[in-house]
Amino acid sequence: MRKWTLIATGLMLTVGCGGTRMEAQEDRGLWNAASSEAKAVTSDIAIGKDRVTIDLATFPLAAIRALKPVEVSAVFDADVNAGIGGRLYRLDVPARQRFAHKNTLCGDENTQWMATYVTGPALRVAFFSGDEMPVFTFEAMQKSTALCGKFIYAR
């Protein structure tokens, strides 16, 4: 009997820890373009541990840090009280790279940063140019010349 209790406890701890790990990775996987902007520019997107695929073109990706709910709210106009966090990634998509309908992500600038957050079955993504890490405040986002675009995807 004690053996089964230990096995059940171990299983619950594994599932519980896995849930925490999954939250940090919830933006991973294949996402279908849902917004008109995503359909026109990027098509579908797939986020992996160390790469992102946009419209069948793959680029290296590095997770930089978690975004706080107030930062997610500043970028995506999300409800700050919902407590939704996101992720900031570093990437390098050359300005010459063309995606759906021959569009680029950041015009004639390289795309250097990607911010994501997941709510329900939707993934929201913002792309940024520039070498400096974006500042995620309402004021900075309103004045930002580095914000290239925001896109919505669904599973």
LINSULJO-V323019 format. One record per backbone hydrogen bond with DSSP energy under -0.5 kcal/mol. NH is the residue of the N-H (numbers start at 1). CO is the residue of the C=O. E is the energy in kcal/mol with one decimal. If there is no record, write none. Layout:
BEGIN
NH_CO_E ; NH_CO_E
END
This chain:
BEGIN
5_1_-1.8 ; 6_2_-2.3 ; 7_3_-2.2 ; 8_4_-2.6 ; 9_5_-2.4 ; 10_6_-2.5 ; 11_7_-2.4 ; 12_8_-2.4 ; 13_9_-2.3 ; 14_10_-2.2 ; 15_11_-2.5 ; 16_12_-2.7 ; 17_13_-2.7 ; 18_14_-2.3 ; 19_15_-1.8 ; 20_16_-1.3 ; 21_17_-2.1 ; 22_18_-2.4 ; 23_19_-1.7 ; 24_20_-1.3 ; 25_21_-0.9 ; 25_22_-0.6 ; 26_23_-1.0 ; 28_25_-2.3 ; 29_47_-2.9 ; 31_45_-3.3 ; 32_154_-3.3 ; 34_152_-2.7 ; 35_152_-2.0 ; 39_35_-2.4 ; 40_36_-2.0 ; 41_37_-2.2 ; 42_38_-0.7 ; 43_38_-3.2 ; 45_31_-2.4 ; 46_53_-2.4 ; 47_29_-2.2 ; 48_46_-0.5 ; 48_51_-3.0 ; 52_59_-2.5 ; 53_46_-3.0 ; 54_52_-0.5 ; 54_57_-2.9 ; 55_44_-2.2 ; 55_53_-0.5 ; 57_54_-2.1 ; 59_52_-2.6 ; 61_50_-1.9 ; 62_90_-2.3 ; 64_88_-2.9 ; 65_88_-1.2 ; 67_86_-2.7 ; 71_68_-0.7 ; 72_68_-2.4 ; 73_69_-2.4 ; 74_70_-1.6 ; 75_71_-1.9 ; 76_72_-2.9 ; 77_73_-1.6 ; 78_72_-0.5 ; 80_78_-0.7 ; 82_79_-1.7 ; 83_80_-1.0 ; 85_83_-0.5 ; 86_67_-1.7 ; 87_116_-2.1 ; 88_65_-2.6 ; 89_114_-2.9 ; 90_62_-2.8 ; 91_112_-2.2 ; 92_60_-0.6 ; 93_111_-2.4 ; 94_92_-0.6 ; 97_94_-1.7 ; 99_103_-3.1 ; 100_41_-1.1 ; 102_99_-1.8 ; 103_100_-1.8 ; 109_106_-1.8 ; 111_93_-2.6 ; 112_110_-0.6 ; 112_128_-2.3 ; 113_128_-2.0 ; 114_89_-2.0 ; 115_126_-2.7 ; 116_87_-2.5 ; 117_124_-1.8 ; 119_122_-2.4 ; 122_119_-2.1 ; 123_153_-2.4 ; 124_117_-2.8 ; 125_151_-2.6 ; 126_115_-2.5 ; 127_149_-2.2 ; 128_113_-2.3 ; 129_146_-2.3 ; 130_110_-0.6 ; 136_134_-0.6 ; 137_135_-1.2 ; 141_137_-2.4 ; 142_138_-2.0 ; 143_139_-1.5 ; 144_140_-0.9 ; 148_127_-3.0 ; 148_146_-0.5 ; 149_127_-1.1 ; 151_125_-3.0 ; 153_123_-2.9 ; 154_32_-2.5 ; 155_121_-1.4
END
